[in-house]
Amino acid sequence: MGLIRHVVCAVSGGVDSSVAALLLKRRGYNVTGVFMKNWDSLDESGVCSTERDCEDAYKVCQILDIPFHQVSYVKEYWHDVFSNLLKEYEKGRTPNPDILCNKHIKFNHFHKYAIHTL
């Protein structure tokens, strides 16, 4: 079996994911950037910050000259992560939604998208 030379990198438009994509590309990997939209909310002025994050991620991919894709897991996040958070708050607990996001969104839905679509 040969070495895997294609990497799908989740890009948020932030420093960490941008540097990860850059380092992977510099090491010779064929990198594809994917922005995950997990929340769909407008602020008081009617602006969705997710759209700005997506634009930043797109610009990063342009600068790095790597393909860019966007996927939406808004419904999955609501059902698999946020509704659980609300149930736990009702029980007086303080859950960490990042753990469920990793389990259900990143390492399930996103992983399947990367493997089966890209």
C-alpha positions, 0 to 999 in steps of 0.5 A: 500500500502506498503513502496517502498523499491527499489530505482533506483539511477542515479550514475555518479561516482562522490561524490554526487551520490555515497554518495546518493546511500550509504545512501540509502543502509544504510537505508535499501533500495534495491538500483540499480545504473544507469549511464546515457550516455548523450553525446558522444564526444572524446577529442583531444587524442581520449579519451571519458571522459564519458567512464571514468565516467561510469567506476567510476560509475561501481566501486562505484556500485561494492564497494557498492555491488549494481546492475549497469546498463548503459543507453544511452540518447545521441540522446534524449539529442541532440534532446531535450536539445542541439539543443534547446541550439543552437537555443537559442544562435542563438537568443542571449539568454543564456539558461541553458541546465540543466533545459531541461536535468532535464525535458526531460532526468532525469524526463522523459526518465530516470524515465520511464526506472526506472519504466518500466524496473527496 
